[in-house]
Amino acid sequence: MDKKYYPIEIEEKWAKVWSERSINNSDANESFAQVIPPPNVTGTLH
């Protein structure tokens, strides 16, 4: 594992994979719902 992080290389690699597999494509006629998580807890819960 590399000691440094090279974001451009990683992003280019995965953008190519997603494009080849049509991962980011969607059908405009297909409906969907996106669940948004609750806000982060910044204090104690109890």
C-alpha positions in Angstrom: 0.0 0.0 0.0 1.3 3.4 -0.9 2.3 5.8 1.8 0.9 8.7 -0.1 -2.6 9.3 -1.5 -2.8 10.3 -5.2 -6.4 11.4 -5.6 -6.2 12.2 -9.3 -5.0 8.7 -10.2 -7.7 7.1 -8.1 -10.5 9.3 -9.4 -9.4 8.7 -13.0 -9.3 5.0 -12.5 -12.7 4.7 -11.0 -14.3 7.2 -13.3 -13.2 5.0 -16.2 -14.6 1.8 -14.5 -17.9 3.5 -13.7 -18.2 4.8 -17.3 -17.5 1.4 -18.8 -20.1 -0.2 -16.5 -22.6 2.6 -16.9 -22.8 2.9 -13.1 -23.7 6.6 -13.1 -26.3 6.4 -15.8 -30.0 6.3 -15.0 -33.3 6.0 -16.8 -35.0 9.4 -16.8 -38.4 7.6 -16.6 -37.4 5.6 -13.6 -38.3 7.1 -10.2 -36.2 6.7 -7.1 -36.0 7.8 -3.5 -32.9 8.9 -1.7 -32.7 8.4 2.1 -30.9 11.2 3.8 -29.3 10.3 7.1 -30.1 12.2 10.3 -27.8 15.1 11.2 -24.6 14.2 13.1 -24.7 14.1 16.8 -22.5 16.7 18.3 -23.3 16.3 21.9 -24.0 13.4 24.4 -27.0 11.2 23.5 -28.0 10.4 27.1 
